[in-house]
Amino acid sequence: MNRLVKIFLIGLLISFLGSLPLGTLNMTAFQIAGFQNVSEAMLYALAVVFVELVVVRITLAYSKKIDLGNRVFFYLLPIAIALLMYLSVSSFTSLKDDQAIQAGSNLFPMLKSSILLGLLLSFLNPMHIPFWTTWNSVLIAKNRLDRKPGMYTSYITGIGIGSIGGLMIFVFAGKYIFQNYHEYSYVIAFILGCLYLGFSFYLLFLLYKNHLKLIIH
């Protein structure tokens, strides 16, 4: 098999499988599709993947210079925590409004653009860099990925298609479930609120462990 095709398929498979475990990015796509519409969810997904591809390209170019404990993460983590807290509160407060659940209104009133929401959540996702830095290192070590012409392009193209494919599963699942099982809308909104809240606490733990603990001691 041609090496360009092989690295394309590898990138596609890694990103597709990586987008399937439940997380804030795919569950937000699920929520937007259910509470708003599929087109808004697709715009959100494209924004998420765009940022992910930029991150992949940066990790390929500057992997040896990336420090997960540097000042950039010190400033990004508090913003990510605040945004996730806001999304959690938005999900919980929507439980009080039957029209918000059933009529498909925007659950994120301060973030009216799905594209902006996708860009923000993807940019502030601290998992992108360690995930892709690790996979890039593995593929380079196994001589599957190198700097030869077309390799990076094929790899990144595969990643983009795989990530979109994974997110689309959540988009169409969200639309189907909210259309056919309205009685579970409150439960889903509650679960999503808990997910955002839990991940915000996880990021708070990372902030303390990697930054604040060092400052305190």
N, C-alpha and C positions, 0 to 999 in steps of 0.2 A: 504493500500500500504506500502511496506517495506520502512523504513525511509531512507535507503541508495539510493533506487531508487528515492524517492521523492526529496531528496536534489540534486541528479544528475539532475533531470528534472528542478528543480528550478534554479540551476546554468546555465544549458543550455539555459533556457528561458531568464534569465536576460542578459546573455552575447550576445545572438542572437539579442534581441531587442536593447540592448545598442550599438551594432555595426552598426545599420541601419541609425541613423541620420547622415547627411553629416558631415564629418570631414576630417582632414588631412590624417588619417590612411586609411580609406576606399576609399577616392578619389584618393589616391596615388596608391592603388591596381588597381583601375579602369584605371588610366592613364598608369601604367606599362603594363597591359593586352592589352590595345589598341595600344600603341606606340611600345611595344616590343613583348611579347608573353605571353601565359597563364602560361607556366612553370615558367617563371621568376616571374610572379605575385604570383604564389603559393608559391614559395620560400620566397618571401617578406612576404606573409600572415603568413606563419609558423614562421618566425622570429618575427613578431609583436606579435603573440599569445604566443610564448615562453616567451617573456619579460613580457607580461601581467600575465601569470601564476606565474612567479616568484614574481611579485608585489603582487598578491593575497595571495600567501603563506606568504610573509613578513608581509602584513597587518593583516593576521590572527594571526601571532605569536607576533607581536609588535605593535598592534593597539593603545595601550595606550601610547606608547612612541613616536609615530609619530607626529611631529609638522610641519604643513604645512608652517610655517613661519621660519623654521630653516635654518641653513647655507647651507644645502644640496641644497635646492631650490634656495637659493641666487646664487649659482654657476651654477646650472643646467639651470635656466631660460635664462640667456644671451646666452648660447650655443644653446638652443632650438630656440631662436629668430633669431640668426645668420643662423642656418640651414634652417629655414622656409623662411627667406629672400632670401637665396641662391636658394631654390626651386622655389620661386616666380620669381626671375630673370631668372632662367633657362626656366621656362614656357613662360615668356614673350619674351625672345630672340628667342625661337623656332618658334615664329610667323613669323620671318623674313626668315626662311629657309623652303621652300616648301618640300624639301627632308626629313627634320627631321620630318615633320608632316606626310607625306605620306609613307615613307619607313620604319617607325617604328624604328628609331634610338634611342639611349639612350638619354633621356632628361636630365639626371643627369651625365654629363661627369666626374665630380670629384668623383662620387660615383658609380663606375662601377658594384659593387655587389648589387644585389637586397636584399640579406640576410643582408648585412651591413646596407643598407638603412632602412630596416625593424627594425633591432635592434636599430639603432639610433633614428628613429622617435618614436618608442614605448617607449624606455627608457626615452626620453626627453619629452614625453607627460605628462603634469602636471595633466591631468584629471584622470589618472588611480587610483592614491591613494585616492583622495576624493570619487570617485565613488564606489570603492570596500570597503573602510572603512565604508561608509554609509550603503551599502547593508549587509555587514558582521554584523554590529551592529544590524540592523533590524532583520535579521534571528536569531541571537543569542538571542535577546530579546524575540522573539516569540517562542523560544525553537525549532526552525527548524534545527539549526546548533549547534553542540557541539563537544567536544574533544573525543567522543567515537571512537573506532577503525573503520576505513574505512570512517568516515564521511567527513573528509577533502579531502581524495582521490577521493571520489565520486563527491563531490562538485567541485573540481578543474577540474576533467575529464569532467564534464558537461560544465563547463565554456569554456574549450578548444574547445570542439566540437561545442558549440554554436557560439563562436567567429569566428572559421573557416567557419562555415556555413554562417554567416552574410557577411564575407569578400568575400566568393565565389560568392555571388550575384553580388557584384560590379566587380569582376574579369570577369565573363562571360558577364555581361552587357557591360563592357568596350570593350571586344573583339567583341561582336555583333555590337555595335554602330559604332566602328571605321572601321569595315569591310564593313558595309552596308551604312554608311552615312559619307563618306569622306568629303563632302562639309561642314560638321559641325565641322571638326577637329580644325579649328582655333578658333571657338567659345568656344569649350570645353577647349582648352589650355588656352585661356584667362580667362575663369571662374576659372580654377584651379589655375592660377597665382594669381587671386584676392583672392581666398580662402586662399592660403598660406600667402599672404600679410596681409589679415585681421586677421588671427589667430596670426601672429607674433605681430601685434599691440595690440591684446588682451593680449598676454603674457607680452608685454612691460608695459601695464597698470597694470597687476598684480605685476610685478617687482617693479614698482613705488609705488603702493599702499601698498604692504606688506613689502618692504625693503627700497627703496630709500627715500620715504617720511619720514620714521622714522629717517633715517640718517640725512636728510636735516634739520628736525625740532629738 
